[in-house]
């Protein structure tokens, strides 16, 4: 994730902190200092750090259970709104997804029980309502927060853990795509409910409503894309009509192509037909602003573009798009993809998230009742 940097590794996952997290610490420190002096500021900052330590443990709960099913977690990022564990994928077997989803809240429940039963903390609504009050017990507030995190994450809406549990339970009775769509609609309905309550003076609920609604929509779209991609070959979805740039091309050459075509990205291909990189429109504009029309495209293009043969399943290309955070996946005539290069294959096209999305829209429209009725009325397209 951009604007974040690593601080270490644990259990095979890189721990990263988003820069905005430090803004939160600074704001907490200043606010507490103004009301209670240095002691209150120290208590506020330490309490926030303790909360986020519990958040990291929550995310590692997901990661360690996912690892049992062969799913890696490349990194965990701390944000002001919580933690984000980037799993390679979620298990598609419902029972496994339920265990992975519940592992995070279970960690917080265990922490709360330790604080209550071992360290003598007491949990009360007052402690949860006055988390910023240093006069209340530090351990009581921390135990209350852990219980709140567990319960909040069990809300049956994406991207909450409860939303994934709901999807897994529904997937036991229907296919995964339909289960995701239904779970997403339930999540969106809850988002509207939170938004309505937020109108009565709670801006935090409004923020949660927007976050849940967008996340539920994104999850449904992502699963729908994956479902479409499983039954399609890369050659049936790739972009084959495009203008390419030579390795010695300049920003001026790329700018001319940008005006003459509708492309948003330009493959940089050498004389041997090998893909050297992809120049995006944003990178081109940045290059023009920095070095003018004479700036070499090699300085601005995205390198190490993953490659797949055109006979591969589209799901393979989609996975590389999502995992690698690259603007496109290159397609070759054939051969075996090894460490970012393809042996025996010439670059023949590329796949972007946008054209995969367009394929999904076409498939969805073609499968609609109106389209099916129209085909039935017109009869077969080919003679019998």
Secondary structure, DSSP 8 states (H G I E B T S, - for coil): -TTEEEEEEETTEEEEEETHHHHHHHHHHHHHHHHHHHHHHHHHHHHHHHHHHHHHHHHHHHHHHHHHTT--EEEEEEETTEEEEEES---SSHHHHHHHHHHHHHHHHHHHHIIIIIS-----HHHHHTTT-TTS-HHHHHHHHHHHHHHHHTSSSTTSHHHHHHHHHHHTTS-HHHHHHHHHHHHHHHHHHHHHHHTTT-HHHHHHHHHHHHHHHHHHHHHHHHHHHHT-BGGGTSB-----B-TT-BHHHHHHHHHHS--SEEEEE-TTS-EEEEEEHHHHHHHHHHHGGG-BGGGTSB----EEETTSBHHHHHHHHHHHT-S-EEEESSSEEETTEEET--EEEEE-HHHHHHHHHHHHHHTSHHHHHHHHHH--SS--
